[in-house]
Amino acid sequence: MKPVEERISEAQVIIKKLISKAYDSNMVRWNDALNFPDFVHALWRLFLKHESFKEGAKKVLDNISQDDALQLIAREVNSHQLSNCLLYTSD
């Protein structure tokens, strides 16, 4: 069995890739009508159901719980949105 820190780290790398792929392919976009937890849950459902993301989502669940996955997704989405805001405001 892998140490907890290693499993979390592996899941975090996969989640970063999934989120980048979802944004890059324009499959996901922030919607002001959604609250943040709903957005995170919708993104997780996309990962679980869409063929392009299923394998990665399963690997995440092999390493951590769904609740932990949702927390990592929330953290990564915040980080992604912040970096995009900084890109747009630094022009």
TADACOR-V707844 format. One record per backbone hydrogen bond with DSSP energy under -0.5 kcal/mol. CO is the residue of the C=O (numbers start at 0). NH is the residue of the N-H. If there is no record, write none. Layout:
((CO:NH) (CO:NH))
This chain:
((2:6) (3:7) (4:8) (5:9) (6:10) (7:11) (8:12) (9:13) (10:14) (11:15) (12:16) (13:17) (14:18) (15:19) (16:20) (17:21) (18:22) (19:23) (20:24) (21:26) (21:27) (22:25) (30:33) (34:38) (35:39) (36:40) (37:41) (38:42) (39:43) (40:44) (41:45) (42:46) (43:47) (44:48) (45:49) (49:52) (49:53) (50:54) (52:56) (53:57) (54:58) (55:59) (56:60) (57:61) (58:62) (59:62) (59:63) (64:68) (65:69) (66:70) (67:71) (68:72) (69:73) (70:74) (71:75) (72:76) (73:77) (74:78) (75:79) (76:80) (77:81) (78:82) (79:83) (80:84) (81:85) (82:86) (83:87) (84:88) (85:89) (87:90))
